[in-house]
Amino acid sequence: MHSAVSELLDLAPLKKVMFSTDGYAFPETYFLGIKWTREILLNVLGEACANGDLSLDEALEAATDILGRNAIDLYRLNNISESENHQTSGLVDFGVPNNCEANVKHIRLLWSDTAGHRRCKVVPKERYDHVIKEHGTGVTMCCMGVGSHDHPAKDCGLSPVGEVRLVPDTASARVIPWSRGEELVLVDMHLKSGCAWEFCPRLTLKHLIEVFYAEYGLEMKAGFESEFYILKYDPENKLKWIGLDTTPFCSSTSFDAASSILFEISEALNAMGIRVEQLHAEAGGGQFEIAVQYGPCLKAADDVLILRETVKAVVQRQGLLATFLPKLFPNDVGSGSHVHVSIWEGEKNVFMGDTDASSQYGMSQIGQEFMAGVLHHLPSILALTAPLPNSYERIKPQTWSGAYYCWGRENREAPLRTSCPPGTYHDSVSNFEFKSIDGCANPHLSLAAILAAGMDGLRRHLQLPVPIDVDPSSLTDGSVQLLPTSLDQSVKALEQNEVLKEYLGLPLVKCIIGVRQSEIEYYKENKNTFASLAGSY
């Protein structure tokens, strides 16, 4: 069936192919005919997308045509109601993680370490099915104690002795559009199958999600905006990378220069179930931003990790280089990975206040207390969200990066900015943006720290101070202080933070501190080597 359908779609126009089944005599055969047709069509169209023969939109249209619209047009069944006519559009859904296994030969096991590096092991499909799915594959324990310089940290609490298992979370599996015959899956780290390892960032976030729901019946959702540079070789110096162009913020010229690459990235993300909401050129020369749809915070963390993987791979295929490094060029703007956070109870956004005047700042009491907790712990959280000394070259006053210890309403100079939903009154707030985070941060650790701080705010009923609704640098009375201006300062704040140690686990926090201290020491001796990280971040 797979071969026949594949050959048919090669030979015939998509507007001429129609589905039918001769298995109508018995309900069971009718059911199987429809079930198999959907599965085969999903596989064939999925391959066409992966091979670049069809875009996602074209594949969706083809599925709708083949499963119904072509027959409706041919037999002139125009009296069918609009709702019945479009029921076929949901039969093939590329919007969920693509678990299509057609021609998959290798599986990429993906994770991120405490330094924010994306790392992977690749195994053949046969071994994955028979061994890895159940038992995982081994990796040294000290993998979580390695810094951006790729050397184990001295005081991270981990050594080369011992091994953990990388166990795939099969629900996260999706076919890689840019790599033929390959699938990726996020992994959790276990001492043995079923026994969680306390140093695993993804399991730490999973645990806090469970705690949040168990204690408050609530869920945190998040959505990332990822900034990055696309670089090309300097024509005058082939050993040097420069920005793809030199045009300003939201420049059409800049977007046109990279549109084919950006559209390929967007289609790949959509095919993997990551919904792109906006693309635009940023303020740096050759800098761009991709915003994706918000969702449950575990999916949000997984999605942004896969987004980084996708951007790097697609751009590299064009002979260019993409980097999420916070501050690549000293005289150009830095790159962040801003995240929008909201709190939900079932299907209701409970971060948002009531529309009447009783809701202070447009937030509910839950929203205010949660955000107050994040603000309270912000200096310590920076040790996780701004993990490199280079991160603090980006977080400067008057750069919209959140350098001051404050919050504001639609204030892009504040590290925490409350945001109004589209089409609503100015005083209604749906989420807050956390700005002091970059693309070198481990997203699972970052969201875990934000969630832990928010829960502490709810537990202690913390209250927000008065918002800062002006540029904080214009205040000369000392009422607003700077956040930590170096990794050393944020690490010292984390060392003294008992709340984050309690929620994240003392061994993991000690490991993070050890890795961060190794970063400080290494780059103190190697001050001009940050640009070399552009290849790995």
Sequence and secondary structure as in RCSB ss.txt:
>XXXX:A:sequence
MHSAVSELLDLAPLKKVMFSTDGYAFPETYFLGIKWTREILLNVLGEACANGDLSLDEALEAATDILGRNAIDLY
RLNNISESENHQTSGLVDFGVPNNCEANVKHIRLLWSDTAGHRRCKVVPKERYDHVIKEHGTGVTMCCMGVGSHD
HPAKDCGLSPVGEVRLVPDTASARVIPWSRGEELVLVDMHLKSGCAWEFCPRLTLKHLIEVFYAEYGLEMKAGFE
SEFYILKYDPENKLKWIGLDTTPFCSSTSFDAASSILFEISEALNAMGIRVEQLHAEAGGGQFEIAVQYGPCLKA
ADDVLILRETVKAVVQRQGLLATFLPKLFPNDVGSGSHVHVSIWEGEKNVFMGDTDASSQYGMSQIGQEFMAGVL
HHLPSILALTAPLPNSYERIKPQTWSGAYYCWGRENREAPLRTSCPPGTYHDSVSNFEFKSIDGCANPHLSLAAI
LAAGMDGLRRHLQLPVPIDVDPSSLTDGSVQLLPTSLDQSVKALEQNEVLKEYLGLPLVKCIIGVRQSEIEYYKE
NKNTFASLAGSY
>XXXX:A:secstr
 HHHHHHHHHHS GGG     S  SSHHHHHHHHHHHHHHHHHHHHHHHHTTSS HHHHHHHHHIIIIIHHHHHT
T TTS HHHHTGGGGSS TTS     TT  EEEEEEE TT  EEEEEEEHHHIIIIIHHH EEEEGGGGGB TTS
SB TTSS  SS EEEEEE GGG EE TTSTTEEEEEEEEEEETTEE TT HHHHHHHHHHHHHHHHS EEEEEEE
EEEEEEEEETTEEEEEEES    TT HHHHHHHHHHHHHHHHHHHHTT  EEEEEE SSTTEEEEEE  EEHHHH
HHHHHHHHHHHHHHHHTTT EEE  S SSTTS      EEEEEEETTEESSB  SSTTSGGGB HHHHHHHHHHH
HTHHHHHHHHS STTHHHH  TTTTS  BS EEES TTSSEEEE  TTS TT   EEEE S  TTS HHHHHHHH
HHHHHHHHHHT        S GGG  SS S B  SSHHHHHHHHHT HHHHHHH HHHHHHHHHHHHHHHHHHHH
 TT GGGGGGT 
